[in-house]
């Protein structure tokens, strides 16, 4: 092969190799894209499934009800320590210790007890004898969190026994203020303290206080309503938020 033919041959060979390389790269990208789409579809279906959404709501309820797990040190020890503890329990001699057995059954018992409380909470919520507008939307809010606070307004429509309704609102405001843990002194506290009007209560609430709102106010209003029809409806409105309020320490005022 003369030098001219060889140069042309080499050029065509390189062009073909370059085309083949681009084709392989394009096919590889197409396979990766389809694989990624299948994975996203699979995980999307899983994360949007009813069992997973129920489990997610349960976990958020658990952290709101067992509020002390939200603190950094306790949460970190729980995340790192509990799995290590259960792996260690595989050793027979270690598991024979009574204190080990106590802690072995403690965490499942806590989770089961909290699951019962979670089911009772939803069953009680459905059995309230008057409409509660806006509460469930707040409870299911994506940013429902211990350290994130919404400014909300609770408005009660009283049809009878207005002084009793006002007393319940005032009592709730007094108790709600105790849930304001000391915030980080380096940041401005944007939370609003609870105040009551004639038939309203306004203030900031985190996940723990939102549960307390149901147990301390709405349930008591329902008991009053069962004794004598007094409440037409309760409306919970998000005025602003959420705002982040970091805890000053691992202590809380109750």
N, C-alpha and C positions, 0 to 999 in steps of 0.2 A: 504494500500500500504506500503510495507516494505521500509526501508531506501534506499536500493540499487535501487529498481525500481523508487522510488521517485527522487533520484539523477539523474538517466538516463532520467526520464521524464522531469525534470526541465532543464537539459542540452539541450534536443531536443526542448523543448518549447522556450528556449532562442535563439537557433540556428534559429528556424523558425521565431521568431520575428525579429531577426537580418537580415535574408534574406528579409522579408517583408519590413523592414525599408529601406534596400538598394534598393529594387525594387521601392518603393515609391519615394525615393530620385532621382533615375535614371529617373523615369517618370516625376518628377517635373522639373528636369534639362532639359529634352527633351522638355517639354512644354514651359519652359522659353526660350530655344534656338529658337524654332520655332516662338514663339511670337516676340522675338527680331529680327529675320530674317524678319518677316512680317513688323514690324515697320520700320526697316532699308530700306526694299524694298519700302515701302510707302513713307517715307521721301526722299529716294534717287530719286524716280520717281518725287516727287514734286520739289526737289531742282534742278533737271536736266531738268525740263520742260521748254518749251520756254517762257511762261509768267513769271516764276520766274527769269529766266536768264535775260530777258528784264528788269524786275523791278530792278534786282541787278545792271545792267549796268546803269540804270537811276539814282539809288542812288549814284553810284560812280561818275557819271557825275554831279549830283547835288552838291556833296561835293567838286568837283573840280571847278565848276563854282561859287558856293557860298562858296568860300574858307574860309571865316571868321568863318564858322560853325565848321571848323576843330580845332580851338583853344579850349583848355581844358575847360576854364570857360564858354565860350559861348555855347559850345557843351553840357556841363553838365546842364546848365540852360535850354537849349532847350529840352533835353531828359526828365528832371524832371518837368520843368515848363509848357510846352505845354499841356501834358495830364491832369495835374491838372487844368489848366485853362479851358479846354473844359468840364471837369466834373463839374466845378463850374458854367459854363454857363447854366447848367440845371435849376438853380434857376432863376425863371422869373424876380424877382426884380433886380437881378444882371445883367442879359442880357439886360435890358432896357437902361443901360448907353451907350451913344454914343461911348465912348472910348473903351468899352468892345466889342461892335459890330464891331468896326474898326479892332481890333486885332483878333476877331473871324473869319472875312473874309480874313484877311491879309495872314495867313499861307496857306490856300487852294489856294488863288490867286497866291502866290509865287510858290507853287508846280505845279499849272497848267501852269503858265508862263514858268517855267523851263522845263516842259514836252514839250511845243511847241518849246523851244530852242533846246531841245534834239532831237526832230524829225527833225527840220531844219538842225541841225548839221549833222545828218546821211544822209539826202537828199542832202545836199551840198557836202558831202564827195563823194557820188556816182556820182555827176555831174561834178567833176573835169575833165578837158579835157586832162589829161595826167596820166600815171600810177604813183601811190604813193606806192612804195614797202616798206613794213615793218612798215608803220605807224599804220595800224589797229591792227597788232599784238602787237605793243607797247601799244596802247590805251586799248586793251582788256587784257593786261597782268594781271595775278592774283595779282601781288603786286603793281598795279596801285594805288598810294597813295599820299597824300599831303606831308607827312614827309619822304617819301622814294624817293630817287633820282637815276635815271639812267644816266650814261654817254652815250650820243648818238652822232652819226655823221649824219648830213644831207648833202647829196651830190646831186647836181642839174646837170642834163645833159642839157646844153644849146645848142640850134641849131642856135640861132640868138639873137641879143641884149644882148650880154654877159655883157657889162657894167651895164645895168639896172638890170640884175640878181644879179650881184655882189653887187650893191647898196642895193637891197632888203635884201640880206644875211647880209650885214653889219648893216643895220638898225635893223634887227631882233636881232642880237647879242647885240647891244646897249640896246634895250628894255628888252631883256631876263635877263640881269644882274640885272635889277630892281626887279626881282621876287625872288631874293635871300634874304629871311628873315634872320635877325640876329640869328645865331645858339647859342646853349648853350655853354658858354665860357669854361665849364669844359670838354667838349669833343672836339676832333679835327675835324675841318671842312674838310670833304673829298670831298666836291663838287668841280667840276671844272668850273671855270668861262668860259663864252662863248667867243670863238675866231673864226674868219672867215679866210678861205683861198681864193683861186681864185674862186672856185665854191663849197666850202664846209663850213660848220659851225659845230663846235664841242663844247660840254659843257654838264653840268648836267641839267636834267629836272625832275620835279615832275609832279604830275597829272595836276596841274594848268598850268604849262608851256607847257605841251604836248598839251593841248587845245589851248593855245595861239600860239603855233607853227603852228597849222592849220589855225587859224584865221588871224594871223599877217603875215605869210610867204606864206603858200601854197595857200591861197585864193588870195593873191596879185599876186603870180606867175601865177595863173589861169587867173586873169584879164589881165595881160600882155600878156598871151598866146592867149586870145580871141581877143585882139587888133591886135596882129601879132604873128603868131606861133613862139615861142621863146624857149619853154621848151620841151625836149623830155621825161624826166621822173625825178622823185624825189625818192631818196632812203634814207630811215631812218634805221640806223643800231644801235643796242645796243652794245656798246663797253664793258661796265661793269656795275655792280650794281645789285640790288639797294643798296645804303648806307643810313643809318638813320641819319637825321639831325634834332635834336630836336630844337624847337623854343626857343629863349632866353626869349621872352615875348609875350604878346598877341597883339603885334603891328607888322605891316608889312610895308615895303617900297614899294610904287607903283611908 
